[in-house]
Amino acid sequence: ETGVTQTPRHLVMGMTNKKSLKCEQHLGHNAMYWYKQSAKKPLELMFVYNFKEQTENNSVPSRFSPECPNSSHLFLHLHTLQPEDSALYLCASSQERGRYEQYFGPGTRLTVT
Amino acid sequence: AQSVTQLDSQVPVFEEAPVELRCNYSSSVSVYLFWYVQYPNQGLQLLLKYLSGSTLVKGINGFEAEFNKSQTSFHLRKPSVHISDTAEYFCAVREGGSQGNLIFGKGTKLSVKP
């Protein structure tokens, strides 16, 4: 595998379910990001990790819980979501936070029923 | 606060015609500028970036962009588009010299027709 991979690519879950999204980067980067992409809205940054430490939480509801066990892996744990949480969730990585460009994974299309 | 405006939400164009996708940002400090492309059912792919130096930046797939500091713009251009360029294009900005976040525009959907 090369670049940034995300699993699953599609997920349908009920409002009472618990699920996790996984992201893995094979680029040797030290910063990882979660974004939410909804129709007709700009990409929304959710969380940032730099050298495994969370450096940003953009007022994301607690029903989204990130985890970064090492610089190569990033998880987004989901529980008791709302229908408005349905979106494409994108993971990205960069060499470090700062001027370096970000590389994106293909995303997980989440549908909350 | 930093913001990015992509003036056109949709741009239809015929194959082999030139295209310009517009991007303006609001910042009074130095910035780093990026254009990303998103093909259907895929993530974002970096097209090109401006960090410093020449204001004309060349990217992949024949795209280029020009940084205009006085007009705070970073418009994307291609002299002759192909059907395969049909995608959504996102402009993004980060303030220079900081670890600030990327701020994205809402995107422009480019539709290339035969």
Interface residues (C-beta under 8 A of the other chain):
Chain A: V4 Q6 K40 K41 P42 L43 L45 V48 E56 L90 A92 R97 G98 R99 E101 Q102 Y103 F104 G105 P106 G107
Chain B: V4 Y32 F34 Y36 N41 Q42 G43 L44 Q45 L46 K49 L51 F90 R94 G96 S98 Q99 N101 L102 I103 F104 G105 K106 G107
